[in-house]
Amino acid sequence: MPEFVHLHVHTQYSILDGAAAIKPLLKRAKELGMTSLAITDHGNMFGVKEFHDAAEKEGIKPILGCEVYVAGGSRFDKSGKDDRGDHLILLAKNLKGYHNLIKIVSKAWTEGFYMRPRTDRTEIEKYHEGLICCSACLAGEVPRAITANDLEKAEESIRWHKKVFGDDYYLELQLHKATVERANHEAYPMQLHVNKHLRELAAKHNVRMVCTNDVHFVDEDNAEAHDRLICLSTGKDLDDPKRMLYSKQEWLKTREEIGRAHV
């Protein structure tokens, strides 16, 4: 299998959601023979300096990014509706992109904060130079539209992002098939449905695709610890039958594990 690079990775700086400490994460990536790794924490860039320095010490190319929240309208609109924003992955491909990403994320906090730090399409278009954009997980605008059977909205979103980012826009494929009983078994069939349409739309609109694993912890053995972190984050008891669950597949998988998941 050709070299694989994880481009959707949450560290402990995805507060109360990511359970991957930076140094163990990079150590594991090096053990797996990976030469590059991204950081894409939720709505912030708190960890990029630590990640950059630690990655260089390990001989791994650091890819600095963020999973931003994009408001459905203006980031200034805080009128009471539940607009927490669609997820979107932004990765800096050069110094200009890094500076632009800082502007997007900083203004999301100072201007767009409403339950979460939110940016909007105006900001993304203004500061897109030097950035690579990926459509994110099931909480991204395109996957959400597909899940809602609104293919017209999905296509509009693809056309807009393609217009802004050109060949630096990618549709993101994820597959997390839960293998233990106490896990999220609902995401996988949704991902299969979304991926089918993403492949069709990628061909129709000449957009490239990328496979990611939405990493939230380092090893498979860390899944239970991460599960308890989510209990703390959501204020739920471990035995609550209605609490939020992950698939427990969100670890830093090997090339082979990623390949088997997407066969």
Stockholm file with secondary structure:
# STOCKHOLM 1.0

chainA/1-263         MPEFVHLHVHTQYSILDGAAAIKPLLKRAKELGMTSLAITDHGNMFGVKEFHDAAEKEGIKPILGCEVYVAGGSRFDKSGKDDRGDHLILLAKNLKGYHNLIKIVSKAWTEGFYMRPRTDRTEIEKYHEGLICCSACLAGEVPRAITANDLEKAEESIRWHKKVFGDDYYLELQLHKATVERANHEAYPMQLHVNKHLRELAAKHNVRMVCTNDVHFVDEDNAEAHDRLICLSTGKDLDDPKRMLYSKQEWLKTREEIGRAHV
#=GR chainA/1-263 SS CCCCCCCCBCCTTSTTTCCCCHHHHHHHHHHTTCSEEEECCBSCCTTHHHHHHHHHHHTCEEEEEEEEEECSSCTTCCSSSCCCCEEEEEEECSHHHHHHHHHHHHHHHHTSCSSSCEECHHHHHHTCTTEEEECCSTTBHHHHHHHTTCHHHHHHHHHHHHHHHGGGEEEEECCCCCCSSSSCCSHHHHHHHHHHHHHHHHHHHTCEEEECCCBCBSSGGGHHHHHHHHHHHHTCCTTCTTSCCCCSCCBCCCHHHHHHHTC
#=GC SS_cons         CCCCCCCCBCCTTSTTTCCCCHHHHHHHHHHTTCSEEEECCBSCCTTHHHHHHHHHHHTCEEEEEEEEEECSSCTTCCSSSCCCCEEEEEEECSHHHHHHHHHHHHHHHHTSCSSSCEECHHHHHHTCTTEEEECCSTTBHHHHHHHTTCHHHHHHHHHHHHHHHGGGEEEEECCCCCCSSSSCCSHHHHHHHHHHHHHHHHHHHTCEEEECCCBCBSSGGGHHHHHHHHHHHHTCCTTCTTSCCCCSCCBCCCHHHHHHHTC
//
